[in-house]
Amino acid sequence: MSEELLVVDSLTKRFGGLVAVNCVSFKIGDNEIVGLIGPNGAGKTTLFNLITGFLKPDQGKVIFCNKDITGKSPAYISKLGLARTFQIVRPFLNLKVFENVLLAAMFSWKREKNPQDVVEGVLRQLGLEHKADVKATQLTHGELKRLGVAQAIALKPRLLLLDEPFGGLSLKEIEIVSEAIKWLQKSGTSILIVEHRVRELMKLVGRVIALDQGYVIASGKPEEVVNEKRVIEAFLGRGIDFASGRRS
């Protein structure tokens, strides 16, 4: 793996008697795309919230760009170049698509000199250039999801956490978002993706981490992880044949 960008060390979060994240450790390097899979309630979104400062851990550390960001505010963490999306898209509904993405570009930790140019490029990449002057309230579900990804990409983050970017999208829209993610990686960003559409995710990532009941139960190459017995029992139901793209 390349130089460490993110280090999650023994991260633990409890809600009363429930241990939502249990001593989770992993690393992400430069220019990596990593998948995070697991059943509902496995702790994936809680883990995202711990990394990005929306929750404080009970134990463990989060190191980003050699800085300890454990328990720091989301605003502080964002300024270091760590961005995220949410399962439910949160655009400014009274603003146009271009304006929504422009706001994100203006708050990029890189302080772009020409944020308008950044916005135009991102909208083209997400297939939203023809919707630039349309208010967010007039977008379809799929367009809203792509808008959320566009906002995150416009931040030009060092690391982007995507929470179910394929949810509710058509296969064509998934292809568009996947190409945008690859484009972002080529520009120097690492990406960690939570996604239930495993087959589509496997085409995109170089490594997979599997969670169940707050624990990491597997980590490694996609074709190995999705065919591990514990992962199949916890989530997939059956393995995936990578040669055919079908479940075995």
C-alpha positions, 0 to 999 in steps of 0.5 A, a space after each residue: 500500500 502507498 503512504 498512509 493517509 488515514 489510520 483508524 486505530 482500535 476505534 470503539 463506539 458504544 450506545 448504552 449497552 450496544 457496541 456499534 463499532 468494536 475495536 476497528 483498525 485499518 489504513 488507507 493510502 494515497 490514491 486508493 479506492 476502498 470499499 466498506 461493506 456489511 449488513 444493515 446495523 454493521 456499524 458502517 455509517 457510525 464509523 463514518 461519523 467517528 472518522 468525520 467528527 460527527 461522533 466522538 469515540 469511546 476508545 481509539 484514534 483517528 489519524 489523518 495526514 499525520 494529525 490526530 483528528 480524534 473527536 475534532 469538529 467536522 469543520 476542523 476535519 473538513 479544512 484538512 481535506 477530508 470530505 463526506 457524503 450522506 445517504 440522504 442528500 443535503 443540498 440547498 433546495 432553493 439554490 440552482 445546481 451550479 450554485 450548490 456545487 459552487 458553494 462547495 468549491 468555494 469552501 475547498 481546503 485548496 482555495 481554488 482561484 477559479 471555482 467556477 471552472 471547477 464547477 463546470 468540470 465537475 458537472 460535466 463529469 457527473 452528467 449534470 451540465 444541462 441541469 446547471 440552472 435548475 433548482 435542486 427541488 426540480 431534480 430527480 432522485 438520481 440527479 440529487 444523488 449525483 449532485 451530492 457527489 458533485 458537491 463532495 468532488 468540488 471540495 477537492 478533498 484528499 480523502 472522500 467518504 461516500 455513503 451509498 453513492 449508488 443507492 436508488 440509481 439506474 445502471 447508467 447513473 451508476 456508470 456515470 458516478 463510477 467514472 467520476 470516482 475514477 476521475 477523482 482518484 486520478 486527480 490525487 484523491 483517495 476514496 472510501 465507499 460504503 455501498 450495498 450494491 456489492 457487484 457494482 462496487 467490486 468493479 471500482 475498488 482495489 481493496 475491501 473491508 467487511 464489517 459485521 456487528 461492529 467488527 472487521 471480519 475480513 479485509 483484502 482484495 475484493 475477489 477474496 473478501 466477498 467469497 470468505 465464509 464469514 462475509 457470505 454468512 453475514 451479508 452476501 448470502 453467496 459468493 461472487 464469481 468475478 469471471 462472470 460477474 454472477 453470484 455463485 
